């Protein structure tokens, strides 16, 4: 991509590449299992990355393109992403828990979901980190698009530095929790 490419075109290309990765993973699972198992396992894997990582990585597949193309704030789209991920898992846990046995990652995810203490802390820390990073991303987009010109001229910037420090503490706490639960061995980290 050249430096003169239109930013929206670059976003569409990156979105298409991320979507191709997800579709490729689904095709791999389809070949390994069957279409239904592949689709459910791909959805569970996506929802794992939404609910169990402290940054908006799986939600980023939707958040950033929606923000650039349609102006929808990333915080709003991330709420929808979390509701969707929660619904996928509610249905899977209630109607088809056997799908969690398909991969190491989905087995780990099942363990996190069905063990409130201490594993739900992974989801809580992930939620806090994700929404802080998305909030910061929205504010950064506002500054880049000159919608909030007073950003650096107010105490708001100090507030954002505190949020960044809080985000770092969340990520540190998340990794300490993963290490204390022995989950890093399961993930091969």
Backbone as CSV, one residue per row, in Angstrom:
resi,resn,N_x,N_y,N_z,CA_x,CA_y,CA_z,C_x,C_y,C_z
1,UNK,0.836,-1.182,0.000,0.000,0.000,0.000,0.876,1.238,0.000
2,UNK,0.556,2.165,-0.803,1.345,3.392,-0.868,0.914,4.359,0.219
3,UNK,1.759,5.314,0.489,1.456,6.317,1.509,0.291,7.196,1.084
4,UNK,-0.016,7.198,-0.210,-1.100,8.047,-0.687,-2.443,7.309,-0.746
5,UNK,-2.467,6.028,-0.360,-3.725,5.278,-0.354,-4.713,5.923,0.593
6,UNK,-5.954,5.875,0.230,-7.006,6.435,1.069,-7.133,5.587,2.335
7,UNK,-7.204,6.207,3.536,-7.270,5.447,4.781,-8.432,4.462,4.826
8,UNK,-9.596,4.840,4.266,-10.725,3.918,4.300,-10.448,2.681,3.462
9,UNK,-9.725,2.842,2.372,-9.366,1.684,1.549,-8.416,0.776,2.315
10,UNK,-7.460,1.365,3.016,-6.532,0.570,3.822,-7.287,-0.205,4.900
11,UNK,-8.252,0.435,5.533,-9.050,-0.227,6.562,-9.828,-1.387,5.960
12,UNK,-10.405,-1.174,4.792,-11.146,-2.256,4.136,-10.235,-3.425,3.798
13,UNK,-9.027,-3.142,3.347,-8.077,-4.210,3.028,-7.685,-4.974,4.288
14,UNK,-7.383,-4.259,5.360,-7.027,-4.922,6.618,-8.203,-5.722,7.160
15,UNK,-9.398,-5.181,7.081,-10.600,-5.893,7.513,-10.768,-7.168,6.691
16,UNK,-10.581,-7.067,5.381,-10.716,-8.235,4.499,-9.683,-9.301,4.855
17,UNK,-8.459,-8.881,5.174,-7.421,-9.838,5.559,-7.760,-10.537,6.874
18,UNK,-8.246,-9.777,7.854,-8.650,-10.386,9.124,-9.831,-11.322,8.932
19,UNK,-10.768,-10.919,8.118,-11.919,-11.768,7.826,-11.476,-13.031,7.097
20,UNK,-10.522,-12.902,6.182,-9.994,-14.073,5.471,-9.317,-15.039,6.434
21,UNK,-8.635,-14.508,7.445,-8.021,-15.347,8.466,-9.084,-16.139,9.221
22,UNK,-10.158,-15.471,9.620,-11.251,-16.147,10.320,-11.907,-17.202,9.427
23,UNK,-12.148,-16.870,8.175,-12.749,-17.825,7.234,-11.795,-18.997,6.995
24,UNK,-10.508,-18.719,6.873,-9.523,-19.784,6.705,-9.507,-20.731,7.890
25,UNK,-9.616,-20.188,9.092,-9.675,-21.015,10.300,-10.931,-21.877,10.281
26,UNK,-12.060,-21.281,9.874,-13.304,-22.043,9.760,-13.155,-23.185,8.750
27,UNK,-12.551,-22.909,7.599,-12.364,-23.944,6.571,-11.490,-25.073,7.120
28,UNK,-10.417,-24.701,7.829,-9.563,-25.714,8.460,-10.382,-26.586,9.417
29,UNK,-11.198,-25.961,10.248,-12.016,-26.719,11.202,-13.067,-27.556,10.478
30,UNK,-13.616,-27.041,9.388,-14.603,-27.766,8.592,-13.972,-29.044,8.032
31,UNK,-12.763,-28.915,7.504,-12.066,-30.088,6.952,-11.731,-31.075,8.068
32,UNK,-11.319,-30.558,9.202,-10.919,-31.420,10.325,-12.122,-32.113,10.954
33,UNK,-13.251,-31.406,11.058,-14.439,-31.967,11.700,-15.565,-32.070,10.673
34,UNK,-16.458,-31.088,10.683,-17.546,-30.944,9.713,-17.966,-29.480,9.731
35,UNK,-18.888,-29.102,8.854,-19.252,-27.690,8.723,-19.827,-27.122,10.017
36,UNK,-20.750,-27.826,10.650,-21.380,-27.319,11.872,-20.353,-27.188,12.999
37,UNK,-19.542,-28.219,13.186,-18.526,-28.171,14.228,-17.514,-27.074,13.935
38,UNK,-17.133,-26.934,12.686,-16.197,-25.878,12.306,-16.747,-24.495,12.596
39,UNK,-18.022,-24.293,12.254,-18.637,-22.982,12.486,-18.740,-22.669,13.977
40,UNK,-19.200,-23.636,14.757,-19.350,-23.396,16.199,-17.989,-23.213,16.860
41,UNK,-17.021,-24.035,16.489,-15.689,-23.917,17.077,-15.040,-22.594,16.702
42,UNK,-15.198,-22.155,15.460,-14.674,-20.846,15.055,-15.340,-19.734,15.865
43,UNK,-16.646,-19.823,16.061,-17.363,-18.813,16.855,-16.904,-18.835,18.313
44,UNK,-16.707,-20.027,18.873,-16.230,-20.128,20.258,-14.808,-19.580,20.381
45,UNK,-13.972,-19.856,19.404,-12.604,-19.340,19.420,-12.612,-17.816,19.354
46,UNK,-13.430,-17.264,18.450,-13.556,-15.811,18.355,-14.029,-15.235,19.685
47,UNK,-15.031,-15.870,20.298,-15.561,-15.346,21.557,-14.551,-15.491,22.690
48,UNK,-13.682,-16.506,22.626,-12.608,-16.604,23.616,-11.729,-15.355,23.549
49,UNK,-11.342,-14.965,22.335,-10.481,-13.794,22.196,-11.199,-12.503,22.582
50,UNK,-12.511,-12.481,22.466,-13.276,-11.325,22.928,-13.292,-11.286,24.453
51,UNK,-13.661,-12.399,25.074,-13.926,-12.418,26.511,-12.704,-12.682,27.389
52,UNK,-11.638,-13.218,26.833,-10.526,-13.655,27.675,-9.172,-13.059,27.312
53,UNK,-9.163,-11.951,26.605,-7.913,-11.221,26.388,-8.161,-9.752,26.740
54,UNK,-7.188,-9.105,27.377,-7.419,-7.754,27.905,-7.282,-6.618,26.900
55,UNK,-7.369,-6.905,25.628,-7.369,-5.876,24.596,-8.466,-6.207,23.593
56,UNK,-8.887,-5.224,22.834,-9.984,-5.427,21.887,-9.463,-6.034,20.596
57,UNK,-9.014,-7.295,20.673,-8.439,-7.904,19.482,-9.501,-8.524,18.587
58,UNK,-10.313,-9.414,19.102,-11.354,-10.026,18.268,-12.442,-9.007,17.924
59,UNK,-12.743,-8.126,18.855,-13.709,-7.069,18.577,-13.181,-6.059,17.584
60,UNK,-11.849,-5.956,17.512,-11.217,-5.010,16.598,-11.573,-5.326,15.151
61,UNK,-11.913,-6.594,14.894,-12.342,-6.990,13.559,-13.539,-6.154,13.118
62,UNK,-14.340,-5.712,14.063,-15.510,-4.886,13.760,-15.351,-3.436,14.200
63,UNK,-14.775,-3.225,15.374,-14.736,-1.891,15.981,-14.081,-0.833,15.110
64,UNK,-12.858,-1.089,14.712,-12.091,-0.082,13.982,-12.696,0.220,12.608
65,UNK,-13.046,-0.815,11.825,-13.672,-0.500,10.528,-14.993,0.252,10.669
66,UNK,-15.820,-0.131,11.643,-17.091,0.574,11.843,-16.859,2.025,12.237
67,UNK,-15.810,2.265,13.026,-15.492,3.642,13.441,-15.053,4.473,12.237
68,UNK,-14.155,3.917,11.431,-13.643,4.680,10.300,-14.666,4.853,9.184
69,UNK,-15.426,3.805,8.924,-16.345,3.862,7.787,-17.664,4.558,8.111
70,UNK,-18.183,4.346,9.319,-19.513,4.862,9.633,-19.561,5.797,10.839
71,UNK,-18.422,5.988,11.503,-18.381,6.894,12.648,-18.966,6.322,13.924
72,UNK,-19.226,5.018,13.962,-19.764,4.390,15.173,-18.630,4.275,16.186
73,UNK,-18.864,4.806,17.364,-17.828,4.773,18.392,-17.464,3.337,18.722
74,UNK,-16.170,3.111,18.913,-15.688,1.754,19.163,-16.236,1.188,20.466
75,UNK,-16.472,2.026,21.445,-17.042,1.552,22.711,-18.425,0.946,22.468
76,UNK,-19.218,1.591,21.624,-20.566,1.089,21.326,-20.492,-0.254,20.601
77,UNK,-19.668,-0.329,19.573,-19.574,-1.592,18.837,-18.960,-2.690,19.700
78,UNK,-18.066,-2.342,20.618,-17.476,-3.356,21.500,-18.507,-3.911,22.476
79,UNK,-19.436,-3.077,22.924,-20.532,-3.591,23.761,-21.328,-4.635,22.977
80,UNK,-21.625,-4.344,21.720,-22.355,-5.296,20.875,-21.534,-6.572,20.704
81,UNK,-20.229,-6.439,20.499,-19.346,-7.594,20.356,-19.391,-8.462,21.611
82,UNK,-19.334,-7.840,22.785,-19.364,-8.598,24.035,-20.718,-9.283,24.239
83,UNK,-21.792,-8.609,23.895,-23.116,-9.230,24.008,-23.203,-10.429,23.065
84,UNK,-22.715,-10.279,21.852,-22.722,-11.372,20.888,-21.873,-12.545,21.388
85,UNK,-20.673,-12.262,21.885,-19.809,-13.322,22.411,-20.469,-14.022,23.603
86,UNK,-21.114,-13.248,24.474,-21.818,-13.844,25.603,-22.975,-14.727,25.153
87,UNK,-23.732,-14.268,24.161,-24.858,-15.048,23.645,-24.379,-16.347,23.005
88,UNK,-23.305,-16.283,22.231,-22.753,-17.496,21.614,-22.432,-18.525,22.687
89,UNK,-21.799,-18.073,23.761,-21.410,-19.005,24.813,-22.585,-19.469,25.660
90,UNK,-23.564,-18.617,25.862,-24.764,-19.050,26.598,-25.455,-20.182,25.848
91,UNK,-25.628,-19.999,24.542,-26.253,-21.045,23.729,-25.405,-22.312,23.702
92,UNK,-24.108,-22.162,23.529,-23.234,-23.335,23.460,-23.210,-24.082,24.796
93,UNK,-23.114,-23.346,25.899,-23.098,-23.999,27.210,-24.411,-24.715,27.504
94,UNK,-25.531,-24.093,27.119,-26.844,-24.679,27.412,-27.245,-25.778,26.438
95,UNK,-26.938,-25.586,25.153,-27.472,-26.487,24.135,-26.454,-27.466,23.553
96,UNK,-25.191,-27.126,23.564,-24.203,-27.982,22.905,-22.825,-27.856,23.538
97,UNK,-22.692,-28.212,24.817,-21.386,-28.051,25.478,-20.290,-28.949,24.893
98,UNK,-20.645,-29.971,24.153,-19.641,-30.870,23.561,-18.730,-30.140,22.566
99,UNK,-19.202,-29.031,22.000,-18.367,-28.278,21.056,-17.127,-27.695,21.721
100,UNK,-17.161,-27.532,23.029,-15.985,-27.020,23.734,-14.851,-28.046,23.773
101,UNK,-15.133,-29.299,23.445,-14.112,-30.349,23.464,-13.326,-30.462,22.161
102,UNK,-13.512,-29.553,21.225,-12.899,-29.697,19.910,-11.435,-29.285,19.845
103,UNK,-11.027,-28.264,20.577,-9.633,-27.799,20.536,-9.139,-27.530,21.950
104,UNK,-7.831,-27.408,22.092,-7.252,-27.075,23.401,-7.792,-25.736,23.890
105,UNK,-7.878,-24.773,22.990,-8.338,-23.440,23.357,-9.798,-23.458,23.823
106,UNK,-10.658,-24.186,23.125,-12.069,-24.224,23.533,-12.246,-25.022,24.828
107,UNK,-11.400,-26.029,25.072,-11.457,-26.752,26.354,-11.051,-25.817,27.498
108,UNK,-10.002,-25.048,27.275,-9.572,-24.067,28.268,-10.681,-23.040,28.509
109,UNK,-11.279,-22.575,27.428,-12.361,-21.591,27.524,-13.526,-22.150,28.345
110,UNK,-13.876,-23.391,28.104,-14.954,-24.035,28.864,-14.614,-24.064,30.350
111,UNK,-13.366,-24.406,30.656,-12.919,-24.432,32.048,-13.073,-23.056,32.691
112,UNK,-12.706,-22.017,31.964,-12.848,-20.652,32.490,-14.316,-20.323,32.730
113,UNK,-15.169,-20.664,31.784,-16.583,-20.297,31.878,-17.338,-21.037,32.977
114,UNK,-16.974,-22.272,33.240,-17.741,-23.052,34.225,-17.121,-23.036,35.613
115,UNK,-16.021,-22.308,35.800,-15.363,-22.219,37.106,-15.325,-20.762,37.542
116,UNK,-16.386,-20.325,38.245,-16.461,-18.904,38.615,-15.240,-18.408,39.406
117,UNK,-14.830,-19.162,40.422,-13.678,-18.710,41.184,-12.537,-19.650,40.937
118,UNK,-11.447,-19.176,40.519,-11.001,-17.812,40.281,-11.022,-17.408,38.800
119,UNK,-11.465,-18.321,37.921,-11.310,-18.086,36.484,-12.113,-16.916,35.924
120,UNK,-13.254,-16.578,36.509,-14.017,-15.455,35.973,-13.260,-14.138,36.113
121,UNK,-12.252,-14.123,36.978,-11.415,-12.930,37.086,-10.699,-12.663,35.759
122,UNK,-10.412,-13.722,34.990,-9.808,-13.550,33.659,-10.754,-12.732,32.785
123,UNK,-12.041,-13.072,32.815,-13.035,-12.365,32.003,-13.205,-10.926,32.506
124,UNK,-13.248,-10.736,33.812,-13.410,-9.387,34.370,-12.214,-8.490,34.030
125,UNK,-11.004,-9.000,34.198,-9.821,-8.208,33.848,-9.770,-7.949,32.347
126,UNK,-10.169,-8.938,31.566,-10.194,-8.765,30.113,-11.193,-7.688,29.719
127,UNK,-12.357,-7.683,30.346,-13.365,-6.660,30.063,-12.863,-5.273,30.417
128,UNK,-12.257,-5.147,31.585,-11.742,-3.844,32.004,-10.660,-3.362,31.038
129,UNK,-9.729,-4.236,30.693,-8.669,-3.859,29.770,-9.190,-3.532,28.379
130,UNK,-10.110,-4.341,27.905,-10.671,-4.127,26.571,-11.372,-2.779,26.480
131,UNK,-12.245,-2.485,27.437,-13.007,-1.239,27.348,-12.143,-0.012,27.609
132,UNK,-11.100,-0.152,28.426,-10.174,0.967,28.576,-9.409,1.217,27.274
133,UNK,-8.962,0.133,26.623,-8.218,0.317,25.374,-9.112,0.874,24.272
134,UNK,-10.364,0.446,24.237,-11.292,0.953,23.219,-11.630,2.417,23.504
135,UNK,-11.822,2.761,24.778,-12.100,4.157,25.132,-10.925,5.041,24.724
136,UNK,-9.729,4.575,25.009,-8.545,5.336,24.622,-8.444,5.423,23.095
137,UNK,-8.753,4.340,22.405,-8.737,4.348,20.943,-9.736,5.332,20.362
138,UNK,-10.938,5.393,20.942,-11.936,6.372,20.499,-11.421,7.796,20.686
139,UNK,-10.828,8.061,21.851,-10.314,9.400,22.114,-9.159,9.745,21.170
140,UNK,-8.314,8.764,20.889,-7.223,8.995,19.950,-7.763,9.299,18.557
141,UNK,-8.792,8.575,18.140,-9.419,8.846,16.840,-10.018,10.253,16.810
142,UNK,-10.617,10.674,17.932,-11.167,12.029,18.014,-10.069,13.067,17.812
143,UNK,-8.926,12.850,18.471,-7.818,13.794,18.353,-7.282,13.791,16.924
144,UNK,-7.113,12.611,16.351,-6.584,12.522,14.990,-7.503,13.166,13.974
145,UNK,-8.784,13.148,14.253,-9.740,13.770,13.341,-10.128,15.175,13.788
146,UNK,-9.388,15.709,14.746,-9.567,17.088,15.213,-10.983,17.368,15.720
147,UNK,-11.604,16.341,16.261,-12.942,16.561,16.817,-12.862,17.072,18.245
148,UNK,-11.719,16.887,18.865,-11.549,17.306,20.249,-10.233,18.072,20.348
149,UNK,-10.206,19.271,19.809,-8.975,20.055,19.728,-8.432,20.451,21.103
150,UNK,-9.262,20.481,22.100,-8.815,20.886,23.424,-8.241,19.723,24.218
151,UNK,-8.099,18.572,23.577,-7.646,17.364,24.254,-6.340,17.590,25.019
152,UNK,-5.348,18.133,24.378,-4.061,18.323,25.014,-3.987,19.608,25.832
153,UNK,-5.019,20.432,25.770,-5.006,21.704,26.476,-5.866,21.681,27.735
154,UNK,-6.227,20.499,28.180,-7.070,20.404,29.372,-6.509,19.362,30.318
155,UNK,-7.147,19.211,31.441,-6.756,18.186,32.403,-7.169,16.798,31.925
156,UNK,-7.895,16.758,30.839,-8.345,15.485,30.283,-7.159,14.597,29.932
157,UNK,-6.058,15.202,29.466,-4.869,14.437,29.106,-4.303,13.729,30.329
158,UNK,-4.302,14.400,31.477,-3.838,13.770,32.714,-4.731,12.589,33.064
159,UNK,-6.012,12.730,32.842,-6.957,11.644,33.067,-6.606,10.445,32.187
160,UNK,-6.244,10.695,30.943,-5.885,9.616,30.030,-4.584,8.936,30.444
161,UNK,-3.649,9.676,30.987,-2.421,9.063,31.487,-2.729,8.116,32.644
162,UNK,-3.664,8.505,33.484,-4.094,7.635,34.582,-4.764,6.386,34.026
163,UNK,-5.591,6.549,32.991,-6.236,5.395,32.364,-5.206,4.453,31.749
164,UNK,-4.173,5.001,31.136,-3.118,4.168,30.554,-2.401,3.393,31.662
165,UNK,-2.096,4.052,32.761,-1.451,3.371,33.883,-2.358,2.271,34.438
166,UNK,-3.657,2.554,34.539,-4.609,1.560,35.010,-4.658,0.380,34.046
167,UNK,-4.623,0.651,32.745,-4.618,-0.405,31.733,-3.379,-1.290,31.898
168,UNK,-2.225,-0.686,32.121,-0.991,-1.455,32.319,-1.128,-2.351,33.547
169,UNK,-1.713,-1.833,34.623,-1.935,-2.644,35.818,-2.892,-3.809,35.536
170,UNK,-3.924,-3.567,34.743,-4.864,-4.632,34.380,-4.151,-5.736,33.601
171,UNK,-3.356,-5.341,32.618,-2.638,-6.333,31.814,-1.657,-7.114,32.691
172,UNK,-0.945,-6.417,33.572,-0.031,-7.090,34.490,-0.796,-8.066,35.379
173,UNK,-1.921,-7.624,35.956,-2.740,-8.500,36.795,-3.269,-9.694,36.026
174,UNK,-3.666,-9.475,34.781,-4.159,-10.546,33.921,-3.092,-11.620,33.732
175,UNK,-1.892,-11.201,33.375,-0.821,-12.174,33.148,-0.402,-12.871,34.432
176,UNK,-0.421,-12.174,35.553,-0.137,-12.811,36.834,-1.205,-13.862,37.161
177,UNK,-2.469,-13.533,36.878,-3.561,-14.487,37.113,-3.399,-15.717,36.226
178,UNK,-3.106,-15.510,34.948,-2.894,-16.635,34.027,-1.756,-17.523,34.538
179,UNK,-0.669,-16.905,34.981,0.469,-17.674,35.489,0.097,-18.442,36.750
180,UNK,-0.666,-17.807,37.646,-1.023,-18.470,38.898,-2.018,-19.622,38.695
181,UNK,-2.792,-19.563,37.617,-3.762,-20.621,37.350,-3.166,-21.761,36.533
182,UNK,-1.953,-21.577,36.055,-1.323,-22.615,35.244,-1.884,-22.669,33.832
183,UNK,-2.583,-21.626,33.411,-3.183,-21.629,32.086,-2.164,-21.420,30.981
184,UNK,-1.012,-20.825,31.312,-0.019,-20.588,30.272,0.547,-21.902,29.732
185,UNK,0.620,-22.954,30.577,1.077,-24.245,30.095,0.074,-24.847,29.108
186,UNK,-1.212,-24.651,29.405,-2.256,-25.173,28.515,-2.189,-24.498,27.169
187,UNK,-1.950,-23.184,27.162,-1.888,-22.427,25.920,-0.545,-22.570,25.213
188,UNK,0.425,-23.151,25.882,1.735,-23.312,25.273,2.542,-22.029,25.281
189,UNK,2.221,-21.115,26.198,2.934,-19.828,26.258,4.259,-19.973,26.959
